[in-house]
Amino acid sequence: MKVEKKMWEIRKKKLESLLKEQISILIQKGEIKDPRINSFVIVTGADITRDLKYAKIFISYSGDLRARENVVKVLNNASGFIQGRLSKRVRLRYTPHLKFHSDNSINNAQKINDLLASINKSNKPDNNETAFNKEDPV
């Protein structure tokens, strides 16, 4: 049972990586003929179901929330076309149905970095002050 589960996990990771790579190539080469899809769209991840029939594709786009939502919408509308292109490039019994989702992890990481920088800046002692008074015995 453990060996079967481990083999499935290895296969799943390989398939997800393959999907991510091939969809990235489709986007980067401009095979999706929509002006809203450009090379700034990055495929950040994929998650495929155990039966290999469905896959969630996570994308990141450097733009505001509205533009990101539009890109996800366009990619979901073109998912049949992308699936057809994938079926020609990748040998699988079933080419999974694709559902695109926005990956907010990059934006969330930037917000966390900004918060940490502001905390660090506010906690930084002035030149005249020290973290503790040297005259007080400890």
HULIN-V900472 format. One record per residue. RES is the residue in one small letter. OMEGA is omega in radians with two decimals (999 if undefined). Layout:
res=RES omega=OMEGA
res=RES omega=OMEGA
This chain:
res=m omega=-3.13
res=k omega=-3.13
res=v omega=3.13
res=e omega=3.14
res=k omega=-3.14
res=k omega=3.12
res=m omega=3.12
res=w omega=-3.14
res=e omega=3.11
res=i omega=3.13
res=r omega=-3.14
res=k omega=3.13
res=k omega=3.12
res=k omega=3.14
res=l omega=3.12
res=e omega=3.10
res=s omega=3.12
res=l omega=3.09
res=l omega=-3.14
res=k omega=-3.13
res=e omega=-3.07
res=q omega=3.10
res=i omega=3.07
res=s omega=3.12
res=i omega=3.10
res=l omega=-3.12
res=i omega=-3.07
res=q omega=3.14
res=k omega=3.08
res=g omega=3.13
res=e omega=3.05
res=i omega=-3.01
res=k omega=3.07
res=d omega=-3.09
res=p omega=3.14
res=r omega=3.11
res=i omega=3.13
res=n omega=-3.06
res=s omega=3.09
res=f omega=3.07
res=v omega=-3.11
res=i omega=3.05
res=v omega=-3.05
res=t omega=-3.12
res=g omega=3.09
res=a omega=3.10
res=d omega=-3.07
res=i omega=3.14
res=t omega=-3.08
res=r omega=3.14
res=d omega=3.08
res=l omega=-3.10
res=k omega=-3.12
res=y omega=3.10
res=a omega=3.00
res=k omega=3.12
res=i omega=-3.11
res=f omega=-3.12
res=i omega=3.05
res=s omega=-3.12
res=y omega=-3.12
res=s omega=-3.14
res=g omega=3.13
res=d omega=-3.06
res=l omega=-3.11
res=r omega=3.12
res=a omega=3.13
res=r omega=3.11
res=e omega=3.09
res=n omega=3.13
res=v omega=3.11
res=v omega=3.14
res=k omega=3.13
res=v omega=-3.13
res=l omega=3.09
res=n omega=3.07
res=n omega=-3.13
res=a omega=-3.05
res=s omega=3.08
res=g omega=3.08
res=f omega=3.14
res=i omega=3.11
res=q omega=3.10
res=g omega=3.09
res=r omega=3.11
res=l omega=-3.11
res=s omega=3.10
res=k omega=-3.08
res=r omega=-3.02
res=v omega=3.12
res=r omega=3.07
res=l omega=3.07
res=r omega=3.09
res=y omega=2.97
res=t omega=-3.02
res=p omega=2.99
res=h omega=-3.03
res=l omega=3.04
res=k omega=-3.09
res=f omega=3.14
res=h omega=3.09
res=s omega=3.10
res=d omega=-3.07
res=n omega=-3.05
res=s omega=3.14
res=i omega=3.11
res=n omega=3.12
res=n omega=3.11
res=a omega=3.11
res=q omega=3.11
res=k omega=3.13
res=i omega=3.10
res=n omega=3.11
res=d omega=3.11
res=l omega=3.13
res=l omega=3.11
res=a omega=3.14
res=s omega=3.10
res=i omega=3.14
res=n omega=-3.13
res=k omega=-3.11
res=s omega=-3.14
res=n omega=-3.12
res=k omega=-3.12
res=p omega=3.07
res=d omega=3.13
res=n omega=-3.11
res=n omega=-3.11
res=e omega=3.01
res=t omega=-3.12
res=a omega=3.07
res=f omega=-3.11
res=n omega=-3.08
res=k omega=-3.10
res=e omega=-3.14
res=d omega=3.07
res=p omega=-3.12
res=v omega=999
